[in-house]
Amino acid sequence: MHSGAALPTPMPAHDFRTTLRHRKLAYLLRLKRRRAPGNRSTPETIVLDVRPGVVPSAKPTVRIFVGTEPAQFRAERVLVWSILKHRDPARRYEIHLMKDLVGFNRDKWKTGFTFYRYGIPALAGATGRAIYNDVDQMYLADPAALFDVDMHGKGQLGIDAWESSVMLLDCERMSRVWHYADAQRREAPEVPWRGARRRPLGAASRVWNARDGEYVAGESKLLHFTTLQTQPWQPFPDELRYHPHPLSELWHGLEREADAAGFTIFTKERPSRRFAELLALNRELHEQGAGAQGKTAANTFGGKSLRDHVAPIAALVRTRRARTILDYGSGKGQMYEALPGESPNSRRKTLRAWGGAKVTCYDPGYAPFAAPIEEEYDGVVCTDVLEHVADDDIPWVLDELFRHARDFVYAVAACYRARKTLPNGENAHVTLRPTSWWRDQMEAASRRHERVEWVLCVQRWRRSSLLHRSRFFRGGTP
């Protein structure tokens, strides 16, 4: 592929638009469609090093920047898996997830990442090459083949001068055209596309951006699910009326492969950068209290939110005859009673409502309960935890819950702002997502651990609110 190659005959015109008839009433009734301010100064980066035992290539690192948003977590995982599947094991790859970046006004963007692409030259240090991908894509070949294309002195290659969903960029050249501050102010598209013939643009082979009906089996090297209302993973079920995609099985097949491999983008051993930052902030609250809310250390993260869930967990304990329970993210465990024969300060607890089952408290932010835990327990409970975890880390944290459970997992997710603030001024509930997002995350984790029954309680409002409402979802093997 090179910019001078003749392009294949174009496919028949395809309508990629999302119109009002594709929207649900709930979306149309939202008069203000504001997106939350970003909370990441730089993208999260996934590094795929040279595979052990393979002689390293002398070729440069393949850098890929992905425009994404939290609702697209399933697409994000499959895109990364497709790169992992087709990569050259002798080369190093960097995948930069551009999501929730600070300083961008995203209210009128079509997606939650539309203008991030114009910030790539700055994010790449104005040096070397970079590929840009929208998140709603999957590779069918090694992206290094695109990365290595002869650019013939061009600054940008795409299938045409107007299509920017897949691009190969010369970051030094494009840094003279695309400026980060312009992208933040929503001015970037005015700069590169007006007078495109005078800009450093070039055309790339369409095999690297086959949009919906443009896909050709055996020839296309990247499939792009461009039309929002036909994306197989249905990321916005509350907003869009989805229709089947004729190529959905290609995407679902990749997702099943990732499930079978137990793949998550981040892991306990390699969490996101934000995970460590949030853990340190929550540890500080444990030790010093939430002074801004007048709470002492003893009254901060005491674990008393468990009280609303004692009864439904007791039903699971009886049904599954559970004798051992792990409370993952237990806080200080103040709802529990001392286990007979154990010190009052021990992490081994019990609760009469649970038939005297032995409870192990675990909380990485609270030193007395931060020690390693056993491999398996009959049941795992997790309350007042998930909304405190960065969204990138939710998949592997849920995997931890399932991995330690023989019989059941009971998890709670809050969808409202906390009263507490972190020491950096951020609200303590850092991951506020709709009910459908939490349900999809739980179902995704369950597919990787099918033998475990699970219950998810999604809390829509604070317990003290007149509008307090919880929704329960169940799955797995009862």
N, C-alpha and C positions, 0 to 999 in steps of 0.2 A: 504494500500500500504506500503510495506517495501522492503528494499534492498534484502532480501532473497526470495521474492516471485517469482514464476515462471512467465516468460514473456509470453504474448499471442503469438499465432502463427503469425509470421511476415506477413504483407500484401505483395502482389506482388511488386517487385521493381518499384519505381517511379522515373522518371528522374526529379530532381529539378533544373537542370542546366539552366542557361541563356546563350545562345550562340550568335554568331554574327548574325544568321538568325532571332533572336528575336529583334535585335537592328534596330533603324531607321537610315537613312542616316545621319541625323543631328548629331547623337551621334558618328557615325563612323568617321565623318569629324573633330571631336574635337581631335586634336593631343595631347593636354595637358588637363588632367582631374583633375585639381586642386580643392580641396575643400577649402573654406575660413577658415582662422584660427578661433578657438573657441573663444567665448567671455564670457563664464560662468565658474567661478571658482569652483562651486559646482552645483549639480543637483537642479532643481526646485522640491519642495516637496508638494504633495497634502496630506492633513490629513483628514481622515474620522473618526471622533470621534464617540463614542458610541451614538446611536440614542437617542434623548431626550425621557425620560419616560421609558427607558429600563435599567434593572439592569446590571451594568457593569460586564463583565466576568473577572475572575482572570487570564486568560491566557495572555501571552505576546502580544505586538503589532505585527501585521502581517506586515513585511517589504517587499516591492516589488520594485525591481530596474528594470526599463524599458530602454532598448537601443532603441533610437529613433532619428529622424532627422526632420527638418522643413517640408520637402515634405510629411511626413507621418502624417500630422496633423489630417486627417480624421480617420486613423487607430488608432492613439493615443487616440482620443476622444472615439471611440467605445470600445477600450480595457478598458479604465477607467470606462466607463459606465457599461461594463459587470461585472467588479469587484463590482461596486456600487450596481448592480442588485442582485448579488448572495452573498454578504457579510453577515457575522453574525452581526446583529445590536448591539449585546452586546460587540463587540470587537472594538479595535482601529486599524486602518490600516494606513500605510504610503506608498505612491506611489512616488518614486523618479525617475524623468524623466532625464535620462542621455542624454543630447543633447548639441552639440556645446561646449564641455568642452575644456578649454584651455590646451595647452601643448601637444596635440596629433597630430601626423603627419598622416593625414587620406587620403592622396592622392591615395594610392594603396589599400585601403580597398574596399571590395565588396559593403558594405553599409556605410553610414555616421556614424555608431555606432559600427562597428564590434569588436573593441578591448576594448571598455568601460567595458565590462563584467568582465575583469580580474582586474579591479580597484575596484570592489565592496568590497572586504575585507577591504581595506583602507577607502573607503567612509563610510563604516558601523562602523568604529572605531575598527575594529578587534574584535568585540564582537557580540554575539547572532547569530541568523539565518537571512537569507535573501533568497528570491526567485528572480531569474533573468528571465525576459521575453523579447524576441524580440517584437517589437511594432506590428508586423503583426499577432497578435494572438487575440483570444477572449475566455474568460472563459465561461464555461457552468455549472460550479459548484463553490462553495465557495473556493477560493484559500487558506483559512485557513486549509482546509483538507490536502493540500499538505504541508503547512508550519509546521504542527504538526506531520508529519510522523516520525516514529522512524528511525533515521539515522544509528543505530547500530555502532556508532563510526566513521562513514565515514565523510570525509570533504566535499564531493560533491556527489549529486545524480542527475542522468540524465538517459535518456532512454538507453544510452550506454556510453562507455568511450570516444566516439568521438563527440557526439552530445551535444552542449552547448547552444542551443537556449532556452531551459527551464532547469533551474537548481535550486536545493535547496542546499544552502551553509551553512556550519558551518564557520562563518567568522573568528573566532579565529584560527582554524586549517588551513584554506586556506590562511590566511595572511602569513604563513610561506612558502607558495609555490608561490602565486601570488603577485607580488610587483607592486605598482602603476607606478614607474619609468620604469619598464620593459614594461608595457602596453603602456606607452607613446612612447617608442622607438620601438614598434612593435615586441618585443621579447617574449611577454607572451605565445603565443601558443607553443613555443619551450619548455617552462618549464613544463607545466602541462601534455602534452600529450605524450611526449617521455617516454617510459618505464611506460606506464599507470598502469601496474599491480603493480608497486611499489608505486604508488601514492594513496592518500586517496580518491579513487573514489568508486562509487556504482551505481547500476542500479535502476531506478525508473519505476513504472508502466507506460506503454505507453498511458494510458488513459489521462495522463497529458501533452501529446505532440503528438496529432494526426495530422500528416502532410498530407494535401491534401487528397489523396486517402486512408489514414489510418483511416479516421473518421468512427466511428461506432455509429449510432443513438442510443441514450439511454444509451450508455456506455462511450463515450468519454467525458472528463471533460474540455478539452481545445482543440480548433481547431486552427491549425497553417497554415496560407496561405503562405507556404514556397516558392513556385515557383513565382518569381518576375513578370513574364509576364502574370500571371493569377490572380493577386491580384484584387479583385472586385472594389476597390476604385481607381485604376489606378493612382498611385502617380507620375509617370514619363511619362506623355503623349508625351513629346517631344523626349524621348529617346527610348521607348519600343513599340513594336507591341503587343498589348494586345489581349488575347484570353479569351473566357468565362470560368468561373470556375463553375463546377456543383453544388457547395455549396454556390454560391454567395448570394442566397436569405437569408441564415442564417445571413450573415454579414449585408446585406442591411436591414433586419428586425430589427436588433439591432439599426442600425443608425436611422431608422424611429421612434423607441421607444424614442431614445435620442432627436430627433427633437420634437416629441410630448410633451416631458417634458420640452422643452426649455433649455436643458442641455448644458452647456459649462464647460470646465475643470476649467477655471478661470472666475471670475465675477468682476463686479464693486466693490462689497463689499469685495471680496477676490481676488485681482489681483495678478499677479506674483510678485516675489521679485524685478525683474528687472524693473517693471513698476514704482515703487516709485523712484528708482534710476534715471531713465531717466527723470521722471517728474521734479525732483530736478535740474538736469543738464540743462534742457530746461528752467526752471524758471530762472536760473542764467543767461542764454543767454538773456532772455527777459529784465532782470534788468540791466545787465552790458554790453550787446552788444557782438558781435563776434570780439574781438580785433585782433585775428590772421588774420582776413580777412579785417581789417580796418573798421568795421561797428560799429556805435554807437548803443546804446540801442534803440533809436527811429527808426533806420533803420534795426533792426533785427526782423524777424518775423512780418513784417508790414502787411502782408495779401495781398500783391500785386500780388501774384501768381494767385489770383482769376481772373485776367483780361482775361486769356486765356479761361475761362469757363463761362463768363457772357452770351454770346450768347446761348450756348446749354441749360443753366439753364433757360434763358428767355423763350425758347421754351416750357420747362416743365411748367413754371409758367403760360404761356398763356393757354396751353392745359388743365391743371388741375385747372385753375382759382384760383391759390394759392394767399392768402392774407397774410399769416404769414410764415416766413422762419426762420429756425435755422441754423446759421453758426457754425458748431461744429469744434472747433479748429481754430477759426477765426484769431488768432494772434491779432494784434492791430487794425485790421479792417480799414485800411487806404484807402481802395477802396470805402468805403461807404460814404454816405452823412448823415448829421444830420437829424433825423426824426423831422418834425414840432412839436413844443411844447416841445421838449426834449433838455436837455443840450448837448453841443458838446461832452462832456465827457461821455455821457450816452451810455450804451450798446445797446440801441434801435436805429437802423439805418434804412436807406432805400436806394434804388437804382432805378433811373428813368428807366433804361433798364428793370427792373422787374416790371414795371407798378406801382411803388410806394408801393409795398408790404412792410410790416413791418418786418425788419430783427432783430433778437436777436443774438448778438455776445456772444459766449461762448468759453473760453479757460482756462483750469485749470492751465496753466503755467503763465497766465497774470492776476495779482490780480484784476484789475478793471472789468474783464469779467469772473471771476471765481465763482461767486455766483450761487446757484442752478437755474435751468431752469424749465419752465413749462413742463407739461406732454406731450402735443402734439402740433405740428405745421403742417401746410399743407405740407410743404416740408423741407427736411434737406439736407444741402450741406456740404461737407467735402473735402477741398483741402489743399495740403501741410501738411498733418497730418499723414496719415496711415504709411508711411515709417519711421516716427519718433517713432513709437510704437513697443515694443518688439513683436515678432511673437506670443508668447504665449497669448498675450492679444488682438490680432486682432479679434478673434471670438466675445468676449464680447463687444469690442468697436463697431464692426459692429452691434451687437444687439442693442446697445444704439442708433445708427443712425436710425435703423428701428423702434425701440420702440417709438421714439419721432415723427415719421412721420405718418401722416394720409394718404397721397397720394403718395409721391415720395421721393426717396433718390438719390442724385447725389454725387458720391465719386470718388476721384482721387488717384491713386497710382503711385509713381515714381519708376523706375527700374534702376536708375543710382546713382552714388555717388554724394553727395552734395558738394558744395564749402565750406560750414561751417563745423567746427569741434566743438565737445562738449568740455567743460572745461577739461574733462579727456583725451582729445586727440583723442577720437573716432569720426569717421565720423558721421555727424548728421543724415544721412539716415541709421538707424541701421538695418532695415529689407529690404534687397534687394532680391527679389524673382522674378522668371519668371512670364510672363503674365498669364500662365495657373494656377499658384498658387493663384494669386489674383482673377482670375475669379472663381475658385473653392471655395475660401473663401466667395465671395459675394453670390454665388449660395447656399452655405450651410446656410448662414444667412437668405437668402430669404425663404428657406424651413421652417424656424421657424417663418416667418412673411409673409405669402403668399399674403396678401391683398395689399401690398405696391409695386408700380412700382419702378424699380431701373435702374440707368445708372452707369456703371463703365468706367472710362477713365484711361487706363494704358499708362503712358508716358515712352517711351523706352530711350529717350535721353533728355539732357537739351534743353530748348527752344532756346538757342543761337547756338546750334549745327546744322551743315549742314545736319546731319542725323536725326534731330528731327522728331519723328513720334509718334502719339498717336493711340491707338486702343480703340474702344468703344464696350461695351457689354451691353445688355439690358435684363431685365427679370421682373418677377412679374406680377401683374395685371394692365394693362394699363387703 
